[in-house]
């Protein structure tokens, strides 16, 4: 009974358990094929550029009993987890970036569970390629040695680049930048670098060529866009020459930088030394002499300096390495060598200084030849300068400026990020002057902006100027003053004018010429500027002593300037003094002198200053002569005719003197003349009238003229009184006299000569009623200078008429007043400064007075007057 009770429950439970197990079926995944987006992830493929976080798949399955299922993803040990799954929904999300180049297949264990049963499957997910890799050159840097006699079309080097992508994105083609500017070509598929057909290398023209090779992939999809990537590298081609001089480093000074992320064994920089010979160069062997302190090494053949320690093991901030480059002959012997210093700075940032490039690579000197005075705003197109900084971001930002003479050029741009083409523009055309500077030198400075090191670099810009004809010939003076003696023969040099033109060549050659009204007698040598007289020219200071004309200096293009030339003809003593024609006979009153006068036609002193002397007199002790004025006087002890009669038996007292007029020139000229002097004694009552009559003894026309003047004044006074009386009787405002009377009595027209009038004096003595004085109002000379000098009483008498007009001297003269003064005033010959002709004011006055006196007598003979 007990046994039955115990067995029955156990058996029942076993039966229930068997029934339950048989009724629970395992869940399973749906298999929807390779292109489905849900199921069991079988045959799933993803592109490597799929963004992280993307929903890439949905796990989908079911349980036969309809129980809810959960999903799971597991990976093998050591595998990277790329996906995560929502356990309830089965959504699979990418959580790790894919990289086909590192892992092109991903194995994942997917599972589905209904809580009781779990089903797991291993699936393989394919990672598809995207064009996300750039070509990369290997085995750089590329330095190639090519003998200059290498035939054209020869292959000289092979560059190689790899691209980890597949398909078109991994295919690489090669080409060269600036294909037309260099001498090389490259095979686009193999990367073989060749010399262009028909082109030869010339060591003397270019020792080094820098060829920029571009490697470009075939393009492909990346994140939905078609992308093409490329990479560049520079192949340095050194043209080889023959051996005869030591090697030399190029590209000095050398600076290198080790950054904090630099790996041990990385190349810092490469020094390049070339055999400086013109023949076939030897190979160069490099070694570090000192300064490396076990931290750096150099490639013996390439000159590549590498750091062999990590940056945190370097104890110094700056290392100065002394590098030795030695030539290795064909036999392997090390011969001549040279040294270079390499400065390596350890820096914490990835920073490089800006670098200037020319058409053929790095360059620190740029030269240009141009004409002076280019237009302002013009670009110097002959300068092809590129500047770049290989750093990134703010470390690659730098400023550009020109250091040198200011205000002449400006540089564009002034601020650069990474790389730019440098443009230099003319700002001040006038300052670009060949005559001031044959060569303009500037420093092109590039200095970083935001880096603490402020790295900088400079390049020399040398501008050689060519001349243009931009200057006008300029005389050394605005005027030239010269003097030449009047007796100079034709063809004599006068003065040399000098002009300069700073322009070069033919533009600086000057041709001289003269023109102007005063240039007729002169010539100028067209190249020397010497002015000389015409071969036929005769200079005469008495005719013309001043010449004035212009001289012209002209260059080959007609640019010219002028200067004025003033030439003075110097007087030469070439004239002798000439006595006045009225000195043959003189009448001398005892106590009064007589005067002789001689005129010298020379133009200047002392040639025209005359000294007088008595050469011969008999007796010799009777007369004295004033050397300067020519006044002849009796000796002081001779006061009467009686004394003269005691000296000589000549009772008529007419003596002959030989007088001389001598100028002061060198050499001196003189003239002699025979003067007859009649000595008389004053016997009339002394008074002004007697003196006047005696003075006019030898010139009766003067007396007639004075008399006519006195009569005219009297008639004028009478007319004025009559007119006043008539006016008073008629009580009228007008008096109309007879025209005939007015015509006869009108005043002579005013003349610019000196006139003498009579002045009433004391009425007690008739002989003293008249004295001669000048009418100051009428003393206006022809030169309008109006400088009047009052002549004291008695005035000098006018010149006598010519000798033929005088009555011949006989034993019984017609009438004679021996007591009137007979001193003779010589005829004043007014000599113009540049003419030989002379005019006598006194002769004109005498002639006019004589004519008026005759008209006056004829008028008084008419019955109406």
C-alpha atoms as one frame of an Amber mdcrd trajectory, in Angstrom:
protein
   0.000   0.000   0.000   2.816   2.373   0.918   4.718   1.343  -2.195   1.893
   2.217  -4.478   1.491   5.672  -2.940   5.161   6.474  -3.450   5.475   5.394
  -7.085   2.416   6.987  -8.438   3.542  10.705  -8.107   6.986  10.120  -9.560
   5.695   8.364 -12.545   3.199  11.103 -13.158   5.830  13.779 -13.137   7.962
  11.876 -15.593   5.135  11.490 -17.981   4.343  15.209 -17.819   7.956  16.095
 -18.477   8.160  13.892 -21.527   5.053  15.422 -22.906   6.343  18.950 -22.416
   9.713  18.276 -24.068   8.184  16.824 -27.040   5.873  19.803 -27.457   8.671
  22.722 -27.330  10.209  23.422 -30.804  13.378  25.598 -31.249  13.093  29.106
 -32.839  14.753  29.781 -36.206  15.873  32.666 -38.482  14.269  33.548 -41.749
  16.553  33.185 -44.740  15.530  35.940 -47.130  18.460  35.799 -49.524  21.634
  37.792 -50.212  20.025  41.178 -50.820  17.518  41.122 -48.019  17.722  43.590
 -45.163  16.273  41.195 -42.589  16.779  37.607 -41.728  19.873  35.888 -40.501
  22.553  38.314 -41.934  23.780  35.630 -44.265  25.684  36.982 -47.301  25.548
  40.569 -45.938  28.036  42.999 -47.502  28.792  46.553 -46.289  30.836  49.333
 -47.803  33.745  50.398 -45.682  32.588  54.014 -45.769  29.327  53.168 -43.995
  28.972  55.725 -41.188  29.107  54.553 -37.599  25.601  54.420 -36.067  23.954
  53.260 -39.267  21.166  50.668 -39.003  22.644  48.032 -41.301  20.374  44.990
 -40.820  17.388  43.545 -38.949  17.622  40.023 -37.469  14.339  38.310 -38.046
  13.127  34.867 -36.946  10.261  33.087 -35.251   9.367  30.364 -32.735   7.145
  27.494 -33.908   5.128  27.731 -30.734   4.754  31.436 -31.271   6.735  32.334
 -28.180   8.528  35.688 -28.232  12.116  35.521 -29.304  15.254  37.566 -28.493
  18.319  38.180 -30.638  22.010  38.282 -29.860  25.423  38.951 -31.479  28.662
  37.400 -30.263  32.221  37.415 -31.562  35.092  35.053 -31.312  37.713  35.777
 -28.730  40.084  38.588 -29.774  37.823  39.868 -32.517  36.747  43.534 -32.733
  33.106  44.240 -32.072  31.674  46.088 -35.089  27.910  45.689 -34.510  25.344
  45.864 -31.749  21.785  44.465 -31.830  18.523  45.386 -30.252  17.590  42.129
 -28.483  13.876  42.607 -28.884  13.638  44.205 -32.312  16.703  42.634 -33.901
  17.975  45.939 -35.309  21.708  45.691 -36.016  23.725  48.959 -35.774  27.320
  49.645 -36.902  29.315  50.757 -33.874  32.904  50.589 -35.214  34.349  52.157
 -38.373  35.030  49.684 -41.140  38.334  49.537 -42.967  38.587  47.107 -45.795
  42.325  47.537 -46.023  42.668  46.197 -42.478  39.829  43.632 -42.403  37.798
  42.705 -45.413  35.637  39.991 -43.720  33.912  40.042 -40.352  32.701  36.841
 -38.639  29.702  37.262 -36.329  27.697  34.685 -34.369  24.032  35.577 -34.472
  21.560  33.857 -32.129  17.820  33.650 -31.602  16.193  32.382 -28.408  12.636
  31.713 -27.235  13.705  31.568 -23.606  14.052  27.808 -23.615  15.960  27.116
 -26.770  18.708  29.173 -28.376  19.785  28.748 -31.974  23.192  30.232 -33.038
  24.660  30.673 -36.527  28.070  31.940 -37.647  27.745  34.382 -40.501  30.455
  36.071 -42.570  29.963  39.768 -43.476  31.901  41.072 -46.464  33.470  44.594
 -46.232  33.308  46.239 -49.647  35.951  48.696 -50.836  35.396  52.483 -51.056
  37.850  54.904 -52.588  39.141  56.226 -49.299  42.892  55.814 -49.796  45.252
  58.203 -51.576  48.192  57.052 -53.619  51.436  57.048 -51.664  54.928  57.238
 -53.116  57.378  54.772 -51.719  61.128  54.925 -51.313  61.189  58.710 -51.219
  62.993  61.072 -51.468  63.815  60.701 -55.126  67.272  62.026 -56.024  68.577
  61.048 -59.419  72.055  61.568 -60.845  71.978  61.886 -64.633  75.074  62.485
 -66.772  74.578  65.460 -69.043  75.436  63.340 -72.068  72.520  60.951 -71.467
  70.720  60.507 -74.822  67.268  61.943 -75.232  64.327  59.565 -74.637  66.455
  57.603 -72.153  64.811  56.406 -68.997  66.508  57.864 -65.961  64.335  56.835
 -63.027  61.190  55.016 -61.994  58.847  56.383 -59.403  56.448  54.051 -57.644
  53.264  54.763 -55.749  50.757  52.358 -54.234  47.054  52.708 -53.476  45.490
  50.198 -51.059  42.097  50.541 -52.664  40.857  47.950 -55.134  39.436  48.339
 -58.553  39.672  51.717 -60.246  40.336  53.387 -56.918  43.522  51.372 -56.613
  44.777  51.891 -60.174  47.451  54.604 -60.500  48.495  56.797 -63.394  51.435
  59.169 -63.367  51.953  62.577 -64.955  54.213  65.597 -64.494  53.303  69.123
 -63.470  54.417  71.864 -65.865  55.081  69.356 -68.607  55.872  72.123 -71.078
  58.358  73.830 -68.762  60.636  70.897 -68.046  62.763  68.556 -70.076  61.273
  65.254 -68.948  58.327  62.957 -69.581  56.911  60.080 -67.584  55.180  56.879
 -68.593  51.704  57.190 -67.175  51.410  53.521 -66.289  54.885  52.417 -65.274
  56.156  55.674 -63.724  59.370  55.552 -65.753  60.877  59.023 -66.012  62.541
  59.815 -69.348  64.277  62.703 -71.048  62.054  64.283 -73.659  62.766  63.302
 -77.265  65.033  65.834 -78.913  66.073  67.348 -75.573  69.547  67.135 -74.101
  70.774  68.088 -70.670  73.308  70.889 -70.307  75.244  71.117 -67.078  76.419
  74.652 -67.815  72.851  75.921 -68.160  71.157  73.977 -65.381  72.779  71.691
 -62.874  69.636  70.523 -61.108  66.096  69.879 -62.256  63.155  69.480 -59.932
  60.358  67.416 -61.447  57.030  67.287 -59.645  55.386  63.871 -60.252  51.673
  63.425 -59.595  50.195  60.005 -58.910  46.408  59.868 -59.384  44.073  56.959
 -58.718  41.198  55.918 -61.010  38.503  57.356 -58.768  35.627  55.662 -56.996
  32.669  56.134 -54.682  33.171  57.488 -51.199  30.099  58.277 -49.088  28.006
  58.579 -52.211  30.328  60.874 -54.156  32.839  60.018 -56.822  36.291  60.852
 -55.440  39.673  60.979 -57.126  42.789  61.166 -54.946  46.294  62.101 -55.917
  49.717  62.576 -54.383  52.785  64.505 -55.475  56.471  64.100 -54.954  59.519
  65.917 -56.200  62.222  64.115 -58.097  65.558  65.898 -57.820  67.577  65.298
 -60.962  71.214  66.303 -60.653  73.063  66.684 -63.922  76.528  65.168 -63.613
  79.686  66.854 -64.775  83.423  66.019 -64.837  85.731  66.127 -61.857  88.121
  69.028 -61.092  86.995  70.957 -57.975  85.979  70.064 -54.431  82.353  69.271
 -53.692  79.972  71.943 -52.462  76.781  71.814 -50.476  73.672  73.213 -52.083
  70.634  74.586 -50.340  72.601  75.893 -47.355  72.044  76.826 -44.631  70.451
  73.607 -43.440  67.728  73.625 -40.825  65.849  70.586 -39.589  63.114  70.015
 -37.071  62.248  67.079 -34.857  58.675  67.207 -33.624  57.165  65.541 -30.597
  55.421  62.924 -32.702  58.467  62.084 -34.763  59.323  58.378 -34.602  62.793
  57.113 -33.996  64.460  56.351 -37.301  62.533  59.066 -39.147  64.330  61.207
 -41.656  64.805  64.801 -40.506  66.289  66.366 -43.599  68.596  65.571 -46.467
  71.767  67.465 -47.160  72.923  67.557 -50.755  76.494  68.092 -51.814  77.553
  68.104 -55.429  80.903  67.841 -57.026  81.596  71.360 -58.238  83.560  70.139
 -61.206  82.628  70.786 -64.814  83.487  67.233 -65.825  82.024  63.973 -64.652
  81.395  64.345 -60.930  82.440  61.877 -58.304  79.975  60.360 -55.918  79.686
  61.949 -52.509  80.252  60.221 -49.205  78.530  61.829 -46.211  79.419  61.509
 -42.557  78.774  63.377 -39.341  81.966  64.822 -37.872  80.587  65.984 -34.547
  77.600  67.512 -32.780  75.210  64.570 -33.102  75.796  63.241 -29.540  74.608
  59.805 -30.598  71.134  61.076 -31.515  71.405  61.362 -35.294  72.853  59.449
 -38.185  73.343  60.222 -41.849  73.114  58.097 -44.947  76.585  57.837 -46.451
  75.216  57.964 -49.961  72.041  60.052 -49.902  72.864  62.558 -47.161  69.570
  61.849 -45.431  69.865  62.694 -41.733  67.656  60.636 -39.435  66.939  60.808
 -35.741  67.719  57.505 -33.987  66.164  58.390 -30.648  62.657  59.289 -29.733
  62.083  63.031 -29.160  61.600  62.615 -25.412  65.135  61.175 -25.195  66.733
  64.225 -26.803  68.265  66.368 -24.086  69.049  69.484 -26.122  66.753  71.875
 -27.951  69.259  72.675 -30.684  71.850  70.401 -32.234  74.629  71.732 -34.452
  75.840  68.907 -36.696  79.011  69.266 -38.675  78.577  67.276 -41.867  81.454
  66.237 -44.055  80.939  65.496 -47.750  83.821  63.769 -49.473  84.311  62.843
 -53.089  84.710  59.169 -53.845  86.704  58.531 -56.997  85.991  55.754 -59.473
  88.608  53.666 -57.717  86.871  54.110 -54.356  89.378  56.543 -52.905  88.107
  59.422 -50.771  89.744  62.607 -51.981  88.610  66.211 -51.511  85.946  67.145
 -49.042  83.911  70.030 -47.668  81.920  70.761 -44.541  78.483  72.128 -43.758
  76.674  72.916 -40.549  73.205  71.531 -39.986  71.018  73.067 -37.305  68.368
  70.725 -35.969  65.798  72.172 -33.597  63.656  69.981 -31.395  60.138  71.416
 -31.302  56.930  70.346 -29.719  54.752  71.425 -32.667  54.649  70.257 -36.238
  55.896  73.541 -37.672  57.966  74.427 -40.737  59.162  77.809 -41.946  57.668
  79.319 -45.098  59.628  78.442 -48.223  59.997  80.312 -51.497  59.871  78.399
 -54.775  60.794  79.286 -58.304  59.977  77.445 -61.477  62.532  74.761 -60.685
  62.013  74.306 -56.982  63.078  76.051 -53.750  64.772  79.324 -54.523  65.991
  82.233 -52.401  67.055  84.643 -55.131  64.914  86.016 -57.942  66.198  88.327
 -60.654  64.400  90.465 -63.237  65.510  92.902 -65.920  63.104  95.714 -66.848
  63.006  99.239 -68.267  62.933 102.192 -65.910  59.713 104.060 -65.118  57.159
 101.299 -65.781  53.496 102.352 -65.451  52.195 102.516 -61.925  50.056  99.519
 -61.109  51.970  97.250 -63.503  52.692  93.699 -62.313  56.259  92.395 -62.530
  55.308  89.358 -64.595  58.887  88.213 -65.032  59.047  87.273 -61.353  57.439
  83.869 -60.824  57.529  83.344 -57.082  55.544  80.869 -55.024  55.631  80.734
 -51.243  54.262  77.914 -49.121  54.301  76.547 -45.605  53.903  72.794 -45.286
  52.290  73.095 -41.856  48.556  72.990 -41.331  46.027  75.392 -39.867  47.255
  78.415 -37.961  50.827  77.186 -38.204  50.716  77.740 -41.962  49.552  81.356
 -41.769  52.232  83.957 -42.446  52.660  87.523 -43.638  54.568  88.764 -46.672
  56.349  92.093 -47.003  59.097  93.737 -49.012  62.100  95.092 -47.135  64.041
  97.749 -49.030  63.508 101.219 -50.500  59.989 102.117 -49.444  57.088 103.202
 -51.582  58.413 101.747 -54.845  56.735  98.325 -54.968  54.079  96.519 -52.975
  53.568  92.803 -52.575  50.268  90.949 -52.953  48.950  89.100 -51.020  50.126
  90.368 -47.668  48.718  87.448 -45.676  48.997  83.847 -46.902  47.509  80.602
 -45.679  49.489  77.539 -46.772  50.473  78.632 -50.273  50.156  81.571 -52.658
  51.555  83.034 -55.851  53.504  86.182 -54.995  52.738  89.290 -57.064  54.851
  92.469 -56.963  53.164  95.652 -58.221  54.699  99.015 -59.169  53.674 101.818
 -56.811  56.075 104.685 -57.589  57.204 104.828 -61.196  59.338 107.947 -60.721
  61.557 106.219 -58.146  62.426 103.439 -60.598  65.119 105.562 -62.210  68.107
 104.108 -64.050  70.133 107.259 -63.364  69.609 106.825 -59.610  69.817 103.041
 -59.292  71.121 100.579 -61.830  69.947  97.726 -59.591  67.127  97.678 -57.041
  67.521  95.041 -54.332  64.759  93.981 -51.959  64.264  91.299 -49.345  61.027
  89.376 -49.645  60.219  88.389 -46.060  57.746  85.709 -45.020  57.128  85.512
 -41.269  54.606  83.386 -39.445  51.754  85.139 -37.667  50.335  82.967 -34.902
  53.186  80.666 -33.941  55.384  81.352 -30.919  58.505  80.587 -32.940  57.672
  83.188 -35.637  59.587  81.201 -38.214  60.540  83.227 -41.227  62.419  83.027
 -44.465  63.693  85.555 -46.948  64.389  85.686 -50.642  66.430  88.292 -52.499
  64.611  90.137 -55.262  67.094  91.795 -57.623  65.693  94.115 -60.311  68.143
  95.286 -62.959  67.016  98.440 -64.734  67.410  99.311 -68.398  67.767 102.918
 -69.480  65.246 104.995 -71.430  65.527 108.533 -72.749  63.787 110.200 -69.837
  66.109 113.130 -69.220  66.541 116.479 -70.930  70.040 117.852 -71.535  70.848
 120.397 -68.842  73.355 123.207 -69.074  75.823 123.749 -66.277  74.523 127.319
 -66.040  71.427 129.194 -67.162  73.609 131.834 -68.776  77.217 132.259 -69.868
  79.173 135.517 -69.831  82.207 135.851 -72.091  84.589 138.601 -73.148  86.639
 138.824 -76.308  88.990 141.590 -77.528  87.747 143.444 -80.575  90.969 142.746
 -82.476  90.489 138.961 -82.212  90.800 137.311 -85.621  87.997 135.310 -87.206
  87.619 131.786 -85.820  88.679 132.788 -82.294  87.284 130.789 -79.375  84.902
 132.782 -77.201  83.469 130.481 -74.547  82.668 126.799 -74.066  79.174 125.852
 -72.925  78.600 122.537 -71.243  75.431 120.483 -70.965  74.977 117.025 -69.548
  72.387 114.342 -70.177  72.465 111.511 -67.624  70.893 109.090 -70.082  73.181
 106.380 -71.428  74.280 105.540 -74.946  72.996 107.585 -77.849  70.364 109.159
 -75.594  73.135 110.867 -73.644  74.869 112.343 -76.697  74.308 116.096 -77.033
  74.315 118.339 -80.095  74.797 122.076 -79.634  73.410 124.882 -81.777  72.922
 128.632 -81.442  70.254 130.997 -82.635  69.035 134.517 -82.048  69.563 137.979
 -83.533  72.957 138.351 -81.878  74.380 135.067 -83.128  75.231 136.110 -86.697
  78.938 136.585 -86.032  79.359 133.348 -84.055  79.418 129.589 -84.574  79.320
 126.669 -82.138  80.950 123.281 -82.423  78.044 120.794 -82.392  79.710 118.264
 -80.111  82.152 120.180 -77.883  80.013 123.276 -77.259  82.873 125.664 -78.034
  81.574 129.004 -79.349  83.878 130.821 -81.759  83.631 133.706 -84.170  82.831
 133.365 -87.835  85.963 133.152 -90.034  84.999 136.434 -91.663  83.790 138.166
 -88.494  85.298 141.556 -87.592  84.508 142.736 -84.080  84.421 146.416 -83.277
  83.632 147.577 -79.744  82.850 151.057 -81.079  80.141 149.654 -83.387  78.690
 146.966 -81.117  80.161 145.858 -77.831  77.337 143.602 -76.610  76.003 140.421
 -78.178  73.255 138.253 -76.771  71.878 134.989 -78.151  70.705 131.525 -77.120
  72.488 128.196 -77.175  70.561 124.956 -77.484  71.559 121.478 -76.244  69.570
 118.682 -77.892  69.720 114.902 -77.638  69.070 112.393 -80.409  65.317 112.332
 -79.805  64.894 116.105 -79.872  64.712 116.791 -76.168  66.494 120.051 -75.490
  67.173 122.909 -73.108  68.339 126.491 -73.618  70.886 128.794 -72.045  71.599
 132.452 -72.723  75.016 133.718 -73.796  76.189 137.288 -73.166  79.355 138.326
 -75.023  81.138 141.595 -74.378  83.570 142.871 -77.000  86.494 144.355 -75.096
  87.776 147.662 -76.358  91.304 147.785 -77.771  93.154 151.028 -78.160  92.841
 151.280 -81.912  91.935 154.974 -82.330  94.052 158.077 -81.988  92.721 161.240
 -80.371  91.319 163.712 -82.909  91.345 167.445 -82.314  88.289 169.575 -82.845
  88.341 171.246 -86.211  87.998 174.706 -84.572  91.284 174.776 -82.710  93.434
 176.299 -85.486  93.103 179.829 -84.120  92.215 181.003 -80.645  91.921 184.447
 -79.136  93.174 184.716 -75.577  92.376 187.586 -73.246  95.020 188.087 -70.657
  93.701 186.486 -67.480  91.318 184.080 -69.269  92.255 180.597 -70.574  91.501
 179.088 -73.934  90.553 175.464 -74.273  91.364 172.781 -76.794  89.632 169.446
 -77.033  90.432 166.138 -78.681  88.070 163.166 -78.900  89.222 159.510 -78.820
  86.756 157.200 -80.574  87.662 154.184 -78.427  84.776 152.726 -76.427  86.212
 152.271 -72.957  88.534 153.821 -70.456  91.475 154.304 -70.328  91.646 154.040
 -74.114  89.464 157.125 -74.586  90.959 159.298 -71.806  93.068 162.040 -73.351
  95.993 163.907 -71.785  97.146 167.217 -73.234 100.648 168.679 -73.438 102.554
 171.448 -75.219 105.188 169.927 -77.397 106.777 173.111 -78.745 106.382 176.850
 -78.036 108.515 179.838 -78.692 109.187 181.208 -76.270 108.726 178.167 -74.069
 107.973 179.952 -70.817 104.793 181.777 -71.865 102.024 179.127 -71.767 100.848
 176.391 -69.397  98.307 173.648 -70.285  96.046 171.616 -68.005  96.815 167.977
 -68.731  93.219 166.799 -68.176  91.005 169.647 -69.426  93.168 171.064 -72.220
  92.908 174.643 -70.878  95.819 176.807 -71.989  96.794 179.728 -69.728  99.510
 182.293 -69.639 102.140 181.989 -67.006 101.054 183.510 -63.723 103.554 186.359
 -63.959 102.144 187.565 -67.315  99.421 190.080 -66.472  99.653 192.541 -69.402
 100.729 192.944 -72.983 103.719 194.916 -71.830 105.188 191.908 -70.153 104.642
 189.908 -73.338 106.342 192.638 -75.398 109.292 192.409 -73.070 109.521 188.694
 -73.646 109.315 188.773 -77.439 109.595 191.228 -80.249 106.430 189.847 -81.878
 104.190 192.877 -81.546 101.006 191.361 -82.972 101.099 188.744 -80.189 100.036
 185.835 -82.436 101.975 182.753 -81.467 101.961 179.215 -82.721 101.966 176.237
 -80.331 102.435 172.593 -81.135 100.014 170.770 -78.813  99.660 167.031 -78.342
  96.665 164.916 -77.363  97.666 161.467 -76.102  95.388 158.685 -74.872  96.135
 156.395 -71.952  95.753 153.132 -73.822  98.400 150.492 -74.226  99.980 151.018
 -76.624  99.278 154.734 -76.482  98.311 156.833 -79.509  98.774 160.592 -79.861
  97.939 163.427 -82.235  99.633 166.819 -82.600  98.213 170.049 -83.943  99.435
 173.626 -84.500  97.449 176.196 -82.533  97.641 179.940 -83.231  96.819 182.092
 -80.244  96.057 185.819 -80.552  96.701 187.503 -77.200  94.708 190.667 -76.461
  94.001 192.809 -73.473  90.490 193.721 -72.207  89.843 197.474 -72.928  86.015
 197.932 -72.864  84.007 198.707 -69.752  83.710 195.614 -67.812  80.281 194.147
 -67.570  78.166 191.176 -68.612  77.350 192.588 -72.008  80.973 193.340 -72.747
  81.975 189.916 -71.649  79.221 188.393 -73.747  80.235 190.374 -76.816  83.831
 189.374 -76.364  82.856 185.738 -75.989  80.788 185.877 -79.190  83.462 187.599
 -81.128  84.355 184.420 -82.903  80.739 183.265 -83.179  78.491 186.128 -84.361
  75.552 183.781 -85.002  75.190 183.269 -81.282  74.869 187.017 -80.742  72.251
 187.242 -83.469  70.313 184.408 -81.928  70.316 186.017 -78.476  69.237 189.324
 -79.947  66.361 187.674 -81.815  65.263 186.000 -78.585  65.220 189.324 -76.722
  63.174 190.935 -79.447  60.728 188.045 -79.464  60.156 188.389 -75.714  59.517
 192.077 -76.034  56.987 191.529 -78.832  55.247 188.857 -76.760  54.946 191.188
 -73.779  53.507 193.905 -76.009  50.878 191.530 -77.411  49.890 190.426 -73.926
  49.436 194.030 -72.740  47.428 194.918 -75.853  45.224 191.914 -75.436  44.552
 192.742 -71.795  43.566 196.295 -72.694  41.302 195.089 -75.480  39.694 192.631
 -73.150  39.053 195.298 -70.553  37.500 197.747 -73.013  35.179 195.233 -74.609
  34.237 193.527 -71.309  34.303 190.272 -73.086  35.467 186.799 -72.098  37.164
 186.255 -75.454  39.846 188.067 -77.376  40.225 186.989 -80.960  43.508 188.432
 -82.201  44.405 188.453 -85.816  45.538 185.012 -86.820  48.410 186.503 -88.760
  49.769 188.206 -85.677  49.424 185.031 -83.616  51.231 183.091 -86.251  54.056
 185.570 -86.400  54.312 185.886 -82.636  53.827 182.275 -81.542  56.467 180.761
 -79.329  58.894 178.402 -80.955  58.182 174.758 -80.196  59.934 173.409 -77.136
  63.059 171.489 -77.965  65.118 169.116 -75.947  68.175 171.338 -76.117  69.606
 173.865 -73.765  68.623 177.511 -74.480  69.955 180.689 -73.015  67.829 183.697
 -72.146  68.582 187.157 -70.980  67.882 188.265 -67.482  67.399 191.909 -66.524
  69.762 193.243 -63.946  70.589 196.693 -62.622  69.255 199.535 -64.862  72.211
 201.763 -63.985  74.506 200.149 -66.461  73.262 199.301 -69.920  76.081 196.875
 -70.478  75.155 194.949 -67.349  71.393 194.754 -67.950  71.639 191.327 -69.474
  73.113 188.211 -68.055  72.808 184.793 -69.591  71.069 182.007 -67.661  69.484
 178.696 -68.487  65.746 178.228 -68.779  65.444 175.299 -66.433  62.007 174.394
 -67.715  63.350 173.850 -71.194  66.238 171.617 -70.148  64.748 168.304 -71.173
  67.354 166.294 -73.000  66.574 163.694 -75.556  67.307 160.849 -73.127  64.700
 162.284 -70.708  67.085 162.189 -67.791  66.383 165.853 -66.886  69.552 166.169
 -64.866  70.103 169.923 -65.087  73.280 171.671 -64.095  73.110 175.486 -63.903
  75.936 177.093 -65.811  77.552 179.972 -63.929  77.682 183.476 -65.449  79.160
 184.188 -67.896  78.288 181.025 -69.831  80.540 179.366 -72.346  79.993 180.789
 -75.789  78.668 178.572 -78.597  81.080 177.168 -81.098  82.161 179.522 -83.854
  81.092 178.787 -87.405  83.457 176.873 -89.602  86.591 178.807 -90.694  85.452
 179.387 -94.310  82.530 181.473 -93.033  84.884 183.942 -91.320  86.212 187.004
 -93.118  89.825 186.598 -94.145  92.220 188.120 -91.758  93.941 191.272 -93.102
  95.775 194.321 -91.970  92.532 196.283 -91.575  89.828 194.024 -90.178  86.209
 195.029 -90.650  85.255 195.400 -86.956  86.796 193.949 -83.858  86.166 194.247
 -80.146  89.477 193.285 -78.597  88.213 193.700 -75.046  85.417 191.071 -75.281
  86.328 187.620 -74.017  87.330 185.367 -76.865  87.640 182.058 -75.098  86.527
 179.264 -77.368  84.319 176.450 -76.247  85.227 173.371 -78.233  82.559 171.666
 -80.222  81.042 168.938 -78.029  81.007 165.712 -79.969  78.552 163.397 -78.223
  79.738 159.900 -78.877  77.072 157.177 -78.475  78.342 154.058 -76.744  78.005
 151.872 -79.848  78.111 154.303 -82.793  80.840 156.377 -84.328  78.483 159.169
 -85.465  78.203 162.322 -83.248  75.600 165.085 -83.003  76.204 168.637 -81.846
  73.394 170.121 -79.820  74.971 173.557 -79.881  75.290 173.599 -83.712  71.609
 172.721 -84.014  70.755 175.494 -81.548  72.790 178.097 -83.440  71.261 177.144
 -86.788  67.729 177.328 -85.403  68.289 180.703 -83.736  69.777 182.097 -86.926
  66.767 180.938 -88.955  64.291 182.404 -86.462  66.174 185.690 -86.394  65.956
 186.026 -90.195  62.210 185.233 -90.123  61.694 187.797 -87.396  63.385 190.559
 -89.430  61.279 189.705 -92.457  58.120 189.815 -90.315  58.858 193.292 -88.942
  59.307 194.568 -92.479  55.554 193.965 -93.179  53.175 196.918 -92.799  50.755
 195.170 -90.407  53.302 194.606 -87.715
